[in-house]
Amino acid sequence: MSCSRLTITDRIKIETYLKLGLKPCQIASKIDVHKATISRELRRCQNGYSAGLAQEQYDHRAKQKGRAAISLNKSQW
């Protein structure tokens, strides 16, 4: 099992395997990740799984990550 994040390719595979009727544990073994990874990924998309939407959500969260910018008034300089 790998410890890396899911790629867009992995997400497309998840979507395809779901359409074929595979269970999350079967999908996990096919793409070589833990079954909890698949369960969490599916839980994030509440209205059916879409690889494109899941990737957009990931990209947005990654962009928002990090320390917040500090805004200073002139009096605080």
C-alpha positions in Angstrom: 0.0 0.0 0.0 1.2 3.4 -0.8 1.0 6.4 1.5 0.7 9.1 -1.1 -2.3 11.2 -1.9 -4.9 10.1 -4.5 -4.1 11.4 -8.0 -6.7 12.3 -10.7 -5.9 8.9 -12.3 -6.8 7.2 -9.0 -10.0 9.2 -8.7 -11.0 8.2 -12.3 -10.3 4.6 -11.5 -12.5 4.9 -8.3 -15.3 6.4 -10.4 -15.0 3.7 -13.0 -15.0 0.8 -10.5 -18.0 2.3 -8.7 -19.9 2.3 -11.9 -18.9 -1.4 -12.4 -20.4 -2.1 -9.0 -17.3 -2.9 -7.0 -17.3 -2.4 -3.3 -14.9 0.1 -1.6 -12.7 -2.7 -0.2 -12.4 -4.2 -3.7 -11.5 -0.8 -5.2 -8.9 -0.3 -2.5 -7.1 -3.5 -3.4 -7.2 -2.7 -7.1 -5.6 0.7 -6.7 -3.4 -0.4 -3.8 -4.6 1.9 -1.0 -6.2 1.2 2.4 -10.0 0.7 2.3 -10.4 3.7 4.7 -8.9 5.9 2.0 -11.6 4.9 -0.4 -14.3 5.3 2.3 -13.2 8.8 3.2 -13.0 9.8 -0.5 -16.5 8.6 -1.1 -17.8 10.3 2.0 -16.5 13.7 0.7 -18.7 13.5 -2.4 -22.3 13.4 -1.0 -24.3 13.4 -4.3 -22.6 10.5 -6.1 -18.9 10.3 -6.8 -17.3 12.3 -9.6 -13.6 12.2 -10.1 -13.5 15.7 -11.6 -15.4 17.2 -8.7 -13.3 15.4 -6.2 -10.1 16.7 -7.8 -11.5 20.2 -7.8 -12.3 20.0 -4.1 -8.8 18.7 -3.4 -7.2 21.5 -5.4 -9.3 24.1 -3.6 -8.5 22.7 -0.1 -4.8 22.5 -1.0 -4.8 26.1 -2.2 -6.5 27.3 1.1 -4.0 25.5 3.3 -1.3 27.3 5.2 -1.0 30.2 7.5 -3.4 33.1 7.2 -2.0 36.4 6.2 -1.6 39.0 8.9 -3.1 42.4 8.1 -1.6 45.3 9.9 -2.9 48.9 10.3 -0.6 51.8 9.8 -0.6 52.3 13.6 0.7 48.8 14.1 3.8 49.4 11.9 
